[in-house]
Structures are given as structure tokens and as C-alpha cells.
Amino acid sequence: MAVRTRRTTRRSTNRALAALAATVVLSLAGASVSTAAPRSAAPAVERLTGTLPDGAAWIADVPENWNGTLIVFSHGFGVTVPQNAPREAVRLRLLEEGYALTGSSYDVSETLWALESAERDQVATVAAVTERIGEPTRTLSIGQSMGGLVNARLARSGAGGIDGALGLCGLVAGANDLHSYQLDAEYTIARLLLPDTPVKLVDFASEAEGATTGRQLTEAVVAAQKTPQGRARIALAAAYLNLPAWAPGKDRPAPGDRDDQQAQQYAWLAQGVLDRVEPGRFHVEKALGGNNSGNKGVDYARVLAGSQHAPLVKALYRKAGLDLRADLRDLTANADITADPDAVAAGRRTSSAGQGLAVPLLNIHTTADDLVPVEQESRFATRVRASGDAAQLRQAYVERQGHCAFTTAETVAALHALESRLDTGRWGASATPAALQSAATALDLDGAAYIPYTPAQLTIGRRP
């Protein structure tokens, strides 16, 4: 695909300084990891702020040495104030390199799942900032977590004059897929570990109601871990949740060490994965107008058969002397939760991505992400290929545990790879794991761990 061009103008440094409402000198001392080479004094930076018609706030930082590129950053779920970078060290590094940074809060007055307004607010933010600083030579989009979904939607539409996009740990499978596989895991825990206890799984009336469910399910998992039978059933639920078998602070389990694999999946659950996602379900349901996930008609044996964790589940069931087929039949026979069709449609309309790409998109993901499983990238890539835009997409992977656990070097190197794609009109070698690792390491910041990797298919019992 040819590089898209447009008529642009650059403000001069003198004109920019005359327009400053306030100048804040940002010192980079101590911002980098101790292994970084000494750097020159940071440029003066202009902080701009504003409010959009729907009440969303925006901020922008424009360095004195602006290189002409404007980056609009889309933040993740739970944030109620504007952000213009994934974290402070990245913000300082990008300002040092001359990028102007902006981002909005989105309209979160009704719900933290602000996908109805986020894309609109980000586009409006770009327009507001451009009016203040002049037309950029290039506009890039970066999004993290839920913001990675916003970012993918911007890449799909090209709205706001976006030339290219970088996704960080993006929730790119969308809200409907997210709630569907989460429901499968939650239902499995409730059905098999709490058979005599009522557990509300959908249609939450409040965030607190979701939190109550999160506690119920987590406590059930903690209790079940004490027996071989409980551990086998936890592994089954973890398989449906697409939960990695490599937890923070631990060495990666050996391929054949089933006990350690299950123990590390349990560690994610005991640390509160469900305590985080259940309150979030309330906000998504509120945004979509109802429950967007159901399990009636789901064949749980078929779903497990497609999971990369099926061998682990089968081994633990054999060890515990449990009948896996009986549990799967029980789950299938009693699955009776139905989704609200209007909520499903709203999720597809406002909270999905991958139905095409208008501009190049580079997604990066950690290989062991508990909140947004790396397998979401497989689901997203399938949709992009089906749209005929596979050439616009590249995906790269960092060998690390955790959600959005990227170093500054990994993030900046990925941004440079995206710029190379825009400069040359093709991805070339710049977005390969080896090239990204080399570029990130050469920055001499805080390390990097890009590796060749192909994620498994997302474990989910619904159509793509």
C-alpha cells in the first residue's frame, strides 16, 4: 500500500514560543533506568488543556523541539482523567525525542466502558490540539488495554487524520468475546465449585454487586486448591478463561510439569483476576444496555477441545480420579444464560475491531497476560485477514508475565518500527522480533524481551 500523504504545515519555533500559555521545564533526571546513558537537558514543554462538548477533558504536551509528529494516546479501562502516554517514563522519552503528545479522558460520566464516546473524543482532541499548535506532518495513535481497542477502531477508520497506529496489550477481540469466555470460566467455577450456592454472573445492578461475585468465585477457587479434585476443576475454568500458566515472580513451568502449570494459573486467580473483571462487567453491561454474553447451547466439551490447556486439564482430572466427561456434560446441560440481543448488537457496533484497517497497525502483547490474553491477537488477526487488510497489520510479542508490562525501550522501538513502515510504505524487517529486540536494546534504557511467537487460538465457544 502506498504511503498516504496530505498537505501539512509546520509551525516555526518562534511562532510556537509566542503561542505558549505556560512553559514547564521537565527534567529527565532519574526518569530513566540507571543503565541509560547520560542525556542532554530536556526541552521546554508546553502543557495545553481543554474540555470537549461532551465534558471529556484533554491534555497535550508540546516540546520546544517538536518534530512535527503528534501522538494521540488512548488510555485503558478505569481511568477517569486524560492521559497522553502509557506511563511517565515513556512520556518523558517521547518528549525528549520531539514528539507532541495528547489524549482525552473520554466521556466517563455514565460508565467507565466509554467505547461509545472514546473514538469520537480522541478525534475531537486531535482537532482541538491541531487548532492550537498547527497541522502536524504526521499523526499517530497509541492505545493501551481497552485503549488498544479504541486504537484499533481509529486504525480501522483513519478518523482524525491518523496515519498509523501502535497497540499495546489491546483488548482487540472486543467486548462480546471478552465477556463470553469470561462467562464460561465464571460459570464453570460456580457450577462445579459452588453447586449449592446462588452466584449472580450477569446483569449486575452495580459495581458492588459485581465485586461480590468476584469475591465469591475467588474464595471458591482458594478453597478448591486444597484438593486434587478442586485443582483439576480450577484448571478447567482457567482453560476457558485463556489464563496463562506462567505467573508473575515465578519461573516458567517446565512443559511437562502439570502441577506447576496449574499452580501458576491458580496464582493468577488467587491474586484477584476475578475481583478485577467482575466489577468491570457492570460497566460494560451498563454501556451496552444489558448482558452481552450467554452460554445457552454452548458445548463445553467442544470448547475445551480447542484449548491449548486441554492436555493439562485432562492430566489433572486423571490424577484426581475425576470423570472429565461427566463434568463437561453437566456444564453443557445446565448452561441456560441468554444474552440480550440488543446488547450484543451494541457490543458489535461500539466495542469491536478488526473489520478492516485504513492505516498500518502494529500490535505488541506480552506472552502471559492475565487480563487481556495474548490469544486475543489471534482472534483479531483472523478478522483482519477476512477483511482483506492483512498487509496493514503486524503483531509482535514480548516474553514477560503481566498485563501491559512493557519496558520503555520496547514501546519506543515499536513506535519507531511503525514510523519506518510509514516512511517506506512497507513493513520490511523493522517489525520482526529480531529487529525490534535489536532496536530496543540499542536504546540503552530498561531492557527488552521481544521473541518469535505465535499465540494459540482464543478459547471461546462462539463464532468469530
C-alpha positions as CSV (number, residue, x, y, z in Angstrom):
1,M,0.0,0.0,0.0
2,A,1.3,3.4,-0.9
3,V,2.1,5.8,1.9
4,R,-0.8,8.2,2.4
5,T,0.1,11.8,2.2
6,R,-1.7,15.1,2.9
7,R,-1.0,18.8,2.8
8,T,0.5,19.8,6.1
9,T,2.2,22.9,7.6
10,R,4.8,23.2,10.3
11,R,4.9,26.0,12.8
12,S,8.2,27.6,13.4
13,T,9.9,27.5,16.8
14,N,9.5,31.3,17.2
15,R,5.8,31.2,16.5
16,A,5.3,28.2,18.8
17,L,7.0,30.0,21.7
18,A,4.9,33.1,21.1
19,A,1.8,31.0,21.5
20,L,2.8,29.4,24.8
21,A,0.3,29.9,27.5
22,A,2.8,28.4,30.0
23,T,6.1,26.7,29.8
24,V,7.1,23.9,32.0
25,V,10.6,22.6,32.1
26,L,10.6,18.9,32.6
27,S,13.8,17.4,33.9
28,L,14.5,13.8,32.8
29,A,16.9,13.3,35.7
30,G,16.1,10.0,37.3
31,A,13.4,9.1,34.8
32,S,15.5,6.5,33.0
33,V,16.8,3.3,34.4
34,S,20.3,3.6,35.8
35,T,21.8,1.8,32.8
36,A,20.8,4.5,30.4
37,A,23.5,6.8,29.0
38,P,23.6,10.4,30.3
39,R,21.3,12.7,28.3
40,S,21.3,16.4,27.5
41,A,18.9,18.8,29.2
42,A,15.2,18.2,28.5
43,P,13.5,20.6,26.1
44,A,11.0,23.1,27.4
45,V,7.4,21.7,27.1
46,E,4.1,23.5,26.6
47,R,1.2,21.9,28.5
48,L,-2.2,22.6,26.9
49,T,-5.6,21.6,28.3
50,G,-9.2,21.7,27.2
51,T,-12.7,20.4,27.5
52,L,-14.8,18.8,24.7
53,P,-18.5,19.4,24.2
54,D,-19.5,16.1,25.9
55,G,-17.5,17.0,29.0
56,A,-14.4,14.9,28.3
57,A,-11.1,16.6,29.2
58,W,-7.9,16.6,27.1
59,I,-4.3,17.4,27.7
60,A,-1.3,17.9,25.3
61,D,2.4,18.3,25.8
62,V,4.3,20.0,23.0
63,P,8.1,20.1,23.3
64,E,10.1,23.2,22.0
65,N,11.9,20.8,19.6
66,W,8.7,19.4,18.2
67,N,9.5,17.0,15.3
68,G,6.1,17.5,13.6
69,T,4.6,14.2,14.8
70,L,1.5,14.3,17.0
71,I,0.7,11.2,19.0
72,V,-2.8,10.7,20.4
73,F,-2.9,8.2,23.3
74,S,-5.9,6.1,24.2
75,H,-5.9,5.0,27.9
76,G,-7.3,1.9,29.4
77,F,-10.4,0.9,31.5
78,G,-10.9,2.6,34.8
79,V,-9.1,5.9,34.0
80,T,-11.2,9.0,34.5
81,V,-8.6,11.7,33.7
82,P,-6.8,12.4,30.4
83,Q,-3.5,10.7,29.8
84,N,-1.1,11.2,26.8
85,A,1.3,8.3,27.3
86,P,1.1,4.7,28.7
87,R,3.4,5.7,31.6
88,E,5.6,8.6,32.8
89,A,8.9,7.2,31.6
90,V,7.5,6.7,28.1
91,R,6.1,10.2,28.1
92,L,9.4,11.8,29.1
93,R,11.3,9.8,26.5
94,L,8.9,10.7,23.6
95,L,9.0,14.3,24.6
96,E,12.8,14.2,24.6
97,E,12.7,12.8,21.1
98,G,10.5,15.7,20.0
99,Y,7.0,14.1,19.7
100,A,3.9,16.1,20.7
101,L,1.6,14.0,22.9
102,T,-2.1,14.3,23.5
103,G,-5.1,12.3,24.8
104,S,-8.5,12.7,26.3
105,S,-10.4,11.2,29.3
106,Y,-13.3,10.1,27.1
107,D,-16.8,10.8,28.4
108,V,-16.8,8.6,31.5
109,S,-19.7,10.3,33.3
110,E,-22.1,7.3,32.8
111,T,-19.7,4.3,32.6
112,L,-16.0,3.5,32.6
113,W,-16.6,1.5,29.5
114,A,-16.6,4.6,27.3
115,L,-16.4,3.0,23.9
116,E,-19.4,4.9,22.7
117,S,-17.5,8.2,23.1
118,A,-13.8,7.3,23.1
119,E,-13.1,7.3,19.3
120,R,-15.2,10.5,18.9
121,D,-13.4,12.2,21.8
122,Q,-9.9,11.2,20.5
123,V,-10.7,12.6,17.1
124,A,-12.1,15.8,18.6
125,T,-8.9,16.1,20.8
126,V,-6.7,15.9,17.7
127,A,-8.7,18.7,16.1
128,A,-8.6,20.8,19.2
129,V,-4.8,20.4,19.6
130,T,-4.2,21.0,15.9
131,E,-6.1,24.2,16.1
132,R,-3.7,25.3,18.9
133,I,-0.3,24.1,17.6
134,G,-0.8,23.9,13.8
135,E,-1.1,20.9,11.4
136,P,1.2,18.0,12.2
137,T,3.3,16.4,9.5
138,R,2.1,13.1,10.8
139,T,-0.5,11.9,13.4
140,L,0.0,8.6,15.1
141,S,-2.3,6.7,17.5
142,I,-1.2,4.6,20.5
143,G,-3.6,2.7,22.7
144,Q,-3.3,0.5,25.8
145,S,-5.6,-2.3,27.1
146,M,-9.2,-1.1,26.5
147,G,-7.5,1.9,24.8
148,G,-5.9,-0.7,22.4
149,L,-9.5,-1.4,21.2
150,V,-10.1,2.3,20.8
151,N,-6.8,2.5,18.9
152,A,-7.8,-0.4,16.6
153,R,-11.0,1.4,15.8
154,L,-9.1,4.5,14.9
155,A,-6.9,2.4,12.7
156,R,-10.0,0.9,11.1
157,S,-11.5,4.3,10.3
158,G,-8.4,6.5,9.9
159,A,-10.5,9.2,11.6
160,G,-8.8,12.3,12.8
161,G,-6.2,12.1,10.1
162,I,-4.5,9.1,11.8
163,D,-1.6,7.9,9.7
164,G,-0.7,4.8,11.7
165,A,-1.3,3.1,15.0
166,L,0.5,1.2,17.7
167,G,-1.5,-1.1,20.0
168,L,-0.2,-2.1,23.5
169,C,-1.8,-5.2,25.1
170,G,-5.0,-4.2,23.3
171,L,-8.4,-5.7,24.1
172,V,-8.7,-6.2,20.4
173,A,-11.1,-9.2,20.4
174,G,-13.8,-6.8,21.7
175,A,-16.4,-6.7,24.5
176,N,-18.6,-9.6,23.3
177,D,-15.7,-12.1,23.1
178,L,-14.3,-10.8,26.4
179,H,-17.5,-11.4,28.3
180,S,-18.2,-14.7,26.5
181,Y,-15.0,-16.5,27.6
182,Q,-15.0,-14.9,31.0
183,L,-18.6,-16.1,31.5
184,D,-17.5,-19.7,30.5
185,A,-14.9,-19.6,33.3
186,E,-17.1,-18.0,35.9
187,Y,-19.9,-20.4,35.2
188,T,-17.6,-23.4,35.5
189,I,-16.4,-22.2,38.9
190,A,-19.9,-21.5,40.1
191,R,-21.3,-24.8,38.8
192,L,-18.5,-27.1,39.8
193,L,-17.1,-25.5,42.9
194,L,-20.3,-23.8,44.4
195,P,-23.1,-26.2,43.3
196,D,-25.4,-25.3,46.2
197,T,-24.6,-21.5,46.3
198,P,-26.5,-19.0,44.2
199,V,-24.0,-16.9,42.2
200,K,-25.0,-14.0,40.1
201,L,-23.0,-14.0,36.9
202,V,-24.6,-11.4,34.6
203,D,-27.0,-8.4,34.7
204,F,-25.2,-6.6,37.5
205,A,-27.1,-3.7,39.1
206,S,-24.0,-2.1,40.5
207,E,-20.2,-2.3,40.6
208,A,-20.5,-3.6,44.2
209,E,-22.7,-6.5,43.0
210,G,-20.0,-7.5,40.6
211,A,-17.4,-7.2,43.3
212,T,-19.5,-9.6,45.5
213,T,-19.5,-12.2,42.7
214,G,-15.7,-11.7,42.3
215,R,-15.2,-12.4,46.0
216,Q,-17.4,-15.5,45.9
217,L,-15.7,-17.0,42.9
218,T,-12.2,-16.2,44.2
219,E,-12.9,-17.7,47.6
220,A,-14.3,-20.8,46.0
221,V,-11.0,-21.2,44.0
222,V,-8.9,-20.7,47.1
223,A,-10.8,-23.4,48.9
224,A,-10.8,-25.8,46.0
225,Q,-7.0,-25.6,45.6
226,K,-6.6,-27.7,48.7
227,T,-7.7,-30.9,46.9
228,P,-6.7,-32.7,43.7
229,Q,-10.3,-32.6,42.6
230,G,-10.5,-28.9,43.2
231,R,-7.3,-28.3,41.4
232,A,-8.5,-30.2,38.3
233,R,-11.7,-28.1,38.2
234,I,-9.7,-24.9,38.6
235,A,-7.6,-25.9,35.6
236,L,-10.8,-26.4,33.6
237,A,-12.1,-22.9,34.5
238,A,-8.6,-21.5,33.7
239,A,-8.6,-23.1,30.3
240,Y,-11.9,-21.4,29.5
241,L,-10.5,-18.1,30.8
242,N,-7.5,-18.4,28.5
243,L,-5.4,-17.9,31.6
244,P,-1.6,-18.3,31.1
245,A,0.3,-20.9,33.1
246,W,3.1,-18.5,33.9
247,A,2.6,-16.1,36.8
248,P,4.5,-13.0,38.0
249,G,7.5,-13.6,40.1
250,K,7.8,-17.2,39.1
251,D,10.0,-19.2,36.6
252,R,8.1,-20.5,33.6
253,P,6.9,-24.1,34.3
254,A,8.6,-27.0,32.5
255,P,6.4,-28.2,29.6
256,G,5.6,-31.5,31.3
257,D,5.2,-30.1,34.9
258,R,1.4,-30.2,35.1
259,D,1.3,-29.4,38.8
260,D,3.4,-26.3,38.5
261,Q,1.4,-25.1,35.5
262,Q,-1.8,-25.4,37.4
263,A,-0.3,-23.8,40.5
264,Q,0.7,-20.8,38.4
265,Q,-2.8,-20.5,36.9
266,Y,-4.1,-20.6,40.4
267,A,-1.7,-17.9,41.5
268,W,-3.3,-15.5,38.9
269,L,-6.8,-16.3,40.3
270,A,-5.7,-16.1,44.0
271,Q,-4.2,-12.7,43.2
272,G,-7.6,-11.4,42.2
273,V,-8.2,-11.7,38.5
274,L,-11.9,-12.3,39.1
275,D,-12.0,-9.5,41.7
276,R,-11.0,-7.1,38.9
277,V,-13.1,-8.4,36.0
278,E,-16.4,-8.8,37.7
279,P,-16.9,-5.1,38.7
280,G,-15.8,-4.3,35.2
281,R,-18.6,-6.4,33.8
282,F,-21.1,-4.0,35.4
283,H,-19.7,-1.0,33.4
284,V,-19.7,-2.9,30.1
285,E,-23.2,-4.1,30.6
286,K,-24.3,-0.5,31.5
287,A,-22.6,0.9,28.4
288,L,-24.2,-1.7,26.1
289,G,-27.7,-1.6,27.7
290,G,-27.7,-5.2,29.0
291,N,-25.9,-8.5,29.2
292,N,-23.9,-9.1,26.1
293,S,-22.9,-12.8,26.8
294,G,-24.7,-16.1,27.2
295,N,-23.9,-19.7,27.3
296,K,-27.1,-21.5,26.4
297,G,-26.3,-24.0,23.7
298,V,-22.5,-24.0,24.3
299,D,-20.9,-27.4,24.1
300,Y,-18.3,-27.2,26.8
301,A,-16.5,-30.4,25.6
302,R,-16.0,-28.8,22.2
303,V,-14.8,-25.6,23.7
304,L,-12.2,-27.4,25.8
305,A,-11.0,-29.5,22.8
306,G,-9.9,-26.2,21.2
307,S,-7.9,-25.0,24.2
308,Q,-4.1,-25.2,24.4
309,H,-4.6,-26.1,28.0
310,A,-6.7,-29.3,27.3
311,P,-3.8,-31.6,27.9
312,L,-3.2,-30.0,31.4
313,V,-6.9,-30.4,32.3
314,K,-7.1,-34.0,31.2
315,A,-3.9,-34.9,33.1
316,L,-5.2,-33.3,36.3
317,Y,-8.6,-34.9,36.0
318,R,-6.9,-38.4,35.6
319,K,-4.7,-37.7,38.6
320,A,-7.7,-36.7,40.7
321,G,-9.7,-39.7,39.6
322,L,-12.5,-37.4,38.3
323,D,-14.7,-38.0,35.3
324,L,-14.0,-35.1,33.0
325,R,-16.7,-36.1,30.5
326,A,-19.3,-36.1,33.3
327,D,-18.3,-32.6,34.3
328,L,-18.4,-31.4,30.7
329,R,-21.8,-32.9,30.2
330,D,-23.0,-31.3,33.4
331,L,-21.8,-27.9,32.3
332,T,-23.4,-28.2,28.9
333,A,-26.7,-29.5,30.1
334,N,-27.2,-26.7,32.7
335,A,-25.9,-23.8,30.6
336,D,-29.0,-21.6,30.4
337,I,-27.8,-17.9,30.4
338,T,-29.0,-16.0,27.4
339,A,-27.6,-12.7,26.1
340,D,-29.7,-9.6,25.3
341,P,-29.6,-9.4,21.5
342,D,-29.6,-5.6,21.7
343,A,-26.6,-5.6,24.0
344,V,-24.8,-8.0,21.7
345,A,-25.5,-5.7,18.7
346,A,-24.3,-2.7,20.7
347,G,-21.1,-4.5,21.6
348,R,-20.6,-5.4,18.0
349,R,-21.2,-1.8,16.9
350,T,-19.3,0.1,19.6
351,S,-16.8,-2.3,21.1
352,S,-15.3,-4.5,18.4
353,A,-12.5,-4.1,15.9
354,G,-10.7,-5.9,13.1
355,Q,-13.3,-5.4,10.4
356,G,-10.8,-3.6,8.3
357,L,-7.8,-1.3,8.6
358,A,-7.5,2.0,6.9
359,V,-3.9,2.6,8.1
360,P,-1.0,0.4,9.3
361,L,-1.3,-1.1,12.8
362,L,1.4,-2.7,14.9
363,N,0.2,-4.5,17.9
364,I,2.5,-5.7,20.7
365,H,1.5,-8.1,23.5
366,T,3.1,-9.9,26.4
367,T,3.0,-13.7,26.1
368,A,1.5,-14.2,29.6
369,D,-1.3,-11.6,30.1
370,D,-4.0,-12.4,32.6
371,L,-6.5,-9.6,31.9
372,V,-6.2,-9.5,28.1
373,P,-4.9,-12.9,27.0
374,V,-2.5,-12.8,24.1
375,E,-4.8,-15.2,22.3
376,Q,-7.0,-12.2,21.6
377,E,-4.4,-11.3,18.9
378,S,-5.2,-14.5,17.0
379,R,-8.9,-13.6,17.0
380,F,-8.2,-10.1,15.8
381,A,-5.8,-11.2,13.1
382,T,-8.4,-13.6,11.8
383,R,-10.9,-10.8,11.4
384,V,-8.4,-8.5,9.7
385,R,-7.4,-11.2,7.2
386,A,-11.1,-11.8,6.5
387,S,-11.5,-8.1,5.7
388,G,-8.6,-8.3,3.1
389,D,-6.4,-5.9,5.1
390,A,-3.8,-8.4,6.5
391,A,-1.0,-6.4,4.8
392,Q,-1.7,-3.5,7.1
393,L,-1.3,-5.5,10.3
394,R,1.8,-6.6,12.2
395,Q,1.9,-8.2,15.6
396,A,4.9,-8.7,17.9
397,Y,5.4,-10.3,21.3
398,V,7.3,-9.8,24.5
399,E,8.2,-12.7,26.7
400,R,7.0,-11.5,30.0
401,Q,4.2,-12.0,32.6
402,G,1.7,-9.3,33.2
403,H,-0.8,-7.0,31.6
404,C,0.8,-4.2,29.6
405,A,4.1,-5.0,31.3
406,F,6.3,-3.3,28.6
407,T,9.6,-1.5,29.1
408,T,10.1,2.0,27.8
409,A,12.6,0.6,25.3
410,E,10.1,-2.0,23.9
411,T,7.4,0.7,23.5
412,V,9.7,3.3,21.8
413,A,11.2,0.7,19.5
414,A,7.8,-0.4,18.4
415,L,6.8,3.2,17.6
416,H,9.9,3.6,15.5
417,A,9.1,0.4,13.6
418,L,5.6,1.9,12.8
419,E,7.3,5.1,11.6
420,S,9.6,3.0,9.4
421,R,6.5,1.4,7.8
422,L,5.0,4.8,7.1
423,D,8.3,6.1,5.7
424,T,8.9,3.2,3.4
425,G,5.4,2.1,2.5
426,R,6.1,-1.5,3.7
427,W,6.8,-3.3,6.9
428,G,10.1,-4.8,5.8
429,A,12.3,-6.2,8.5
430,S,11.8,-3.4,11.0
431,A,8.8,-5.1,12.7
432,T,10.4,-8.6,13.1
433,P,11.2,-9.8,16.6
434,A,14.9,-9.7,15.9
435,A,14.8,-6.1,14.6
436,L,12.5,-4.9,17.4
437,Q,14.8,-6.6,20.0
438,S,17.9,-5.1,18.5
439,A,16.3,-1.6,18.2
440,A,15.0,-1.7,21.8
441,T,18.3,-2.9,23.2
442,A,20.2,-0.2,21.3
443,L,18.2,2.5,23.1
444,D,20.1,1.5,26.3
445,L,17.1,2.1,28.5
446,D,15.4,-0.6,30.5
447,G,15.8,-3.8,28.6
448,A,13.7,-5.7,26.1
449,A,12.4,-9.3,25.5
450,Y,10.9,-9.5,22.0
451,I,10.8,-13.1,20.8
452,P,9.4,-15.0,17.8
453,Y,6.0,-16.2,19.0
454,T,2.6,-17.3,17.6
455,P,-0.3,-17.2,20.0
456,A,-2.8,-20.0,20.2
457,Q,-6.4,-19.6,19.1
458,L,-8.7,-17.9,21.6
459,T,-10.7,-20.5,23.6
460,I,-14.3,-19.4,23.1
461,G,-17.5,-21.2,22.2
462,R,-18.9,-18.6,19.9
463,R,-18.4,-17.7,16.3
464,P,-15.5,-15.4,15.3
